[in-house]
Amino acid sequence: MASAQSRPSDPVFATATGGSPVAVALGGLIAMAVGIGIGRFVYTPILPPMLAALGLSKATAGLIASANFAGYLAGALGAARGTLPGSRRTWLLGALVGSAVTTGAMGFTGSVMVFLALRFLGGVASAFALILASTLVLDRLARSGRSGLAALHFAGVGVGIAVSAALVGGLCGGEWETMWRLSGAVSLAGTVAVALLIPAGGEVSDAVFPVGAAKTDPRLWRMGLSYGLFGFGYVITATFLVAMVRATPEIGALEPVIWIVVGLAAAPSVLFWNGLRRRIGLAAAFSIAALTEAAGVLASVVWRSEAGICAAAVLVGGTFMGLTALGLMRGRELAGAGDPRRAMAGLSAAFGAGQIVGPLVAGVVSDWTGGFGVPSVAAAGALVLAAWLGRR
């Protein structure tokens, strides 16, 4: 029989596990909003005024985006190591500060080379923020018996996208430099909130997995390929959606709000797709989500109307975080008795590679063809293939 001291509602228990569960979940939400929602995705709504002011080509814009995703890949592999000294909370706060600084610094330069360096470092910080926030928050919620609050944590990405889009939209007509600087300042304020909501204490040591080769499961390799195709398939629309809207006169009025729609759709998406996963299984839920996202990617280029672009925003925004979570869960499941850390690193590498290639290809092809139709159709095809591989 559990003692009174072990009840999740007991203040002593909350202190021992590192803060009240609700506060920790809110801290996780803000951390995800700062590190991912703003740190990774604020580039999308700021990109159109940057292109107009600096005269950048679509290929250069894609290269800058890919630099961020290359940093994310490097950061994901680094954060997956079990040898980081100090506490995960310290590393998380450092990553959030790094994300805020590199974001704000984008507004103090006009050099493409500096853009590339800042976005790469910002990608590293974003990856550390995602992995460390999730590890820290989900562990504390599990030990307090409140794992259901994890959906609040993952909603942070959508909240960050919506907040940053509202900030940028409110400066519509303003200088792109101010947009970056304000985003960096908001990120620093969010970091302070995370430090207050997720107190020190309650740390546990990293899990030590058995040494030895993991079981070779062909489905895990297929899942890695599927995850990489997902990274390629979603990132083109996620990078250039606002630029597509600006370039299409009949829907140009939606530019200030379309990225907000993406964020609002993303916020509850993990809760929805996790619920579907409980009913039909991981593989089936992943495949349905990938097909749904493919429909959204296609809608962005073939349904040239306000209804069409809003549908694209809802479908892409409502699936990409769900697919991210489902894919990682599927990888852990397929790792079996092997090392799940290796499986997560492999999936992260495949996803990162897809993200790097996507904007580069889309930018170059767009410069050649004058639009994003061809790369978006290719992206939708990649998502359909990802759905097929994910079921096998």
Secondary structure as GFF3:
##gff-version 3
##sequence-region A 1 392
A	DSSP	three_ten_helix	4	6	.	.	.	ID=ss1
A	DSSP	alpha_helix	11	16	.	.	.	ID=ss2
A	DSSP	alpha_helix	21	32	.	.	.	ID=ss3
A	DSSP	pi_helix	33	38	.	.	.	ID=ss4
A	DSSP	alpha_helix	43	54	.	.	.	ID=ss5
A	DSSP	alpha_helix	58	79	.	.	.	ID=ss6
A	DSSP	alpha_helix	88	105	.	.	.	ID=ss7
A	DSSP	three_ten_helix	106	108	.	.	.	ID=ss8
A	DSSP	alpha_helix	112	143	.	.	.	ID=ss9
A	DSSP	three_ten_helix	147	149	.	.	.	ID=ss10
A	DSSP	alpha_helix	150	154	.	.	.	ID=ss11
A	DSSP	alpha_helix	156	170	.	.	.	ID=ss12
A	DSSP	alpha_helix	176	197	.	.	.	ID=ss13
A	DSSP	alpha_helix	218	246	.	.	.	ID=ss14
A	DSSP	three_ten_helix	249	254	.	.	.	ID=ss15
A	DSSP	alpha_helix	255	266	.	.	.	ID=ss16
A	DSSP	alpha_helix	269	280	.	.	.	ID=ss17
A	DSSP	alpha_helix	282	302	.	.	.	ID=ss18
A	DSSP	alpha_helix	306	317	.	.	.	ID=ss19
A	DSSP	alpha_helix	320	335	.	.	.	ID=ss20
A	DSSP	alpha_helix	340	369	.	.	.	ID=ss21
A	DSSP	alpha_helix	373	391	.	.	.	ID=ss22
###
